[in-house]
Amino acid sequence: MTEKHNIHLIDEDDIIEMAYDLFLEGAMDNLEPADQLIFALQFEESGAAEIIDLTDNWQGILPSEANLSQFSEVIIGLAKNPDDELDDIFARVLISRHPTEPFHSILWKK
């Protein structure tokens, strides 16, 4: 009989921080200069990084045998008002919450 080990997934706050760091590392190479400027000027006041339910954007990126419950999708963007939902998305980050199976993919604003 094999034992099933409980895996402690990386918590959501750490995942958001990791996704934001990945975003910052790639933003200069993947965002238009105007978007870089808008993001830099407005993020402090109306920006956010938040976890959302996985969208269909990741079909074809993940292997079919991937355990989706071990992944999070983080969106990074701006809202018109601080209490509104993000409406100007600069990046969608798919990131593994499994501590020993790192993976991430970023879909950038075009």
C-alpha positions in Angstrom: 0.0 0.0 0.0 1.4 3.4 -0.9 1.1 6.4 1.4 -0.3 9.6 0.1 1.7 12.5 1.3 0.0 15.8 2.0 1.7 18.6 0.3 1.7 22.0 1.8 1.2 24.4 -1.1 2.7 27.8 -1.1 0.2 30.2 0.4 -1.6 32.8 -1.7 0.1 35.8 -0.3 3.5 34.4 -1.2 2.2 33.4 -4.7 1.1 37.0 -5.3 4.5 38.3 -4.2 6.3 35.8 -6.5 4.0 36.6 -9.4 4.6 40.4 -8.9 8.4 39.8 -8.8 8.2 37.8 -12.0 6.1 40.6 -13.6 8.7 43.3 -12.6 11.6 41.2 -14.0 9.9 40.9 -17.4 7.9 44.2 -17.7 10.7 46.2 -19.4 11.1 43.6 -22.2 7.4 42.7 -22.7 5.3 45.9 -22.2 5.1 48.8 -24.5 7.0 51.9 -23.2 3.6 53.8 -22.8 2.2 50.9 -20.7 5.4 50.8 -18.6 5.0 54.5 -17.8 1.3 54.3 -17.0 1.9 51.3 -14.7 4.8 53.1 -12.9 2.8 56.3 -12.4 -0.5 54.7 -11.4 0.2 51.4 -9.6 0.7 52.9 -6.2 -2.7 54.6 -6.3 -4.9 52.2 -8.3 -2.9 49.0 -9.1 -3.1 45.5 -7.7 -2.0 42.0 -8.1 -4.7 39.5 -7.2 -5.5 35.8 -7.6 -8.5 34.9 -9.7 -10.1 31.6 -10.8 -8.1 29.9 -13.5 -9.2 31.1 -17.0 -9.0 29.3 -20.3 -5.9 31.3 -21.3 -3.7 28.4 -20.2 -4.9 25.7 -22.5 -2.0 24.3 -24.5 0.6 25.8 -22.0 0.1 23.2 -19.3 0.4 19.5 -19.9 -2.9 17.7 -19.7 -1.9 15.7 -16.7 -1.1 18.9 -14.6 -3.0 19.1 -11.4 -4.8 22.5 -11.8 -5.5 22.7 -8.1 -1.8 23.3 -7.5 -1.7 26.4 -9.7 -2.9 29.9 -9.3 -3.6 32.7 -11.8 -2.5 36.1 -10.7 -3.6 39.2 -12.6 -1.6 42.5 -12.4 -3.1 45.7 -13.5 -4.9 48.9 -12.7 -8.5 49.9 -11.8 -10.3 53.2 -12.6 -11.0 53.6 -8.9 -9.3 51.9 -5.9 -12.4 49.9 -5.0 -13.1 48.8 -8.6 -12.1 45.5 -10.3 -8.9 45.6 -12.3 -9.9 46.7 -15.9 -6.5 47.4 -17.4 -4.6 44.1 -17.1 -0.9 44.3 -17.8 -0.1 40.6 -17.2 -1.6 37.3 -16.3 0.7 35.0 -14.4 0.2 31.2 -14.1 2.3 30.0 -11.2 2.7 26.6 -9.5 1.9 26.5 -5.8 3.8 23.2 -5.4 7.0 23.9 -3.5 9.1 21.4 -5.3 7.6 21.7 -8.8 8.3 25.3 -9.8 6.5 26.6 -13.0 5.3 29.9 -14.3 4.1 31.4 -17.5 3.1 35.0 -18.2 0.7 36.4 -20.8 1.5 40.0 -21.4 -0.7 42.9 -22.5 -0.5 43.4 -26.2 
